Amino acid sequence: MSFPGAGLAKGLAVTLRTMTRKSITAQYPDVQPVLPARSRGVIALLEENCTVCMLCARECPDWCIYIDSHKETLPAADPNARARTRNVLDRFAIDFSLCMYCGICIEVCPFDALFWSPEFEYAETDILELTHERDRLREWMWTVPAPPALDPAAEEPKEIATARKAADKLAAAAAKAEEEAQTAQDGGDA
């Protein structure tokens, strides 16, 4: 049986216990926090890899990625070849006031042009200034951490294993052909 006010007494006991402990306060502006390895801050852009395929803008559920481009004709390298056209990036902007940081744009990018940066200090006083253009996104690229090292005990990817088997077969066939050619040459010399 519990007596009246038992809950109050337990609550006061917890309060008294925590009052005697030293509090730990992170002095944020002066001391930077230690972020987890896969923390999501902002999206960084590596312009050289962007082919203006528009997958990131199409797949974005918030429609917060704005891309403008134009086509440029490249002259033919060979006189018998035809000229090629390529897309040139004019504008790449992300509106971080709309972005929900889902990472879909990074996942669907087939050319590894978008990355998660751990940078989180990009607050603005005006919501209209939260649309960051490609120059600002490029600055954040330098804060992107290197990918983790591969696990040496991990299983080899199937694509690499298949390619290695094919290369081994070709090397074995070439060695066999060379051996036969050497045997034929030795037989002709005798």
Secondary structure by P-SEA (a helix, b strand, c coil): ccccaaaaaaaaaaaaaaaabbbbbccccccccccccccccbbbbcccccccccccccccccccbbbbbbbbbbccccccbbbbbbbbbcbbbbcccccccccccccccccccbbbbccccccccccccccccaaaaaaacccccccccccccccccaaaaaaaaaaaaaaaaaaaaaaaaaaaaaaaac
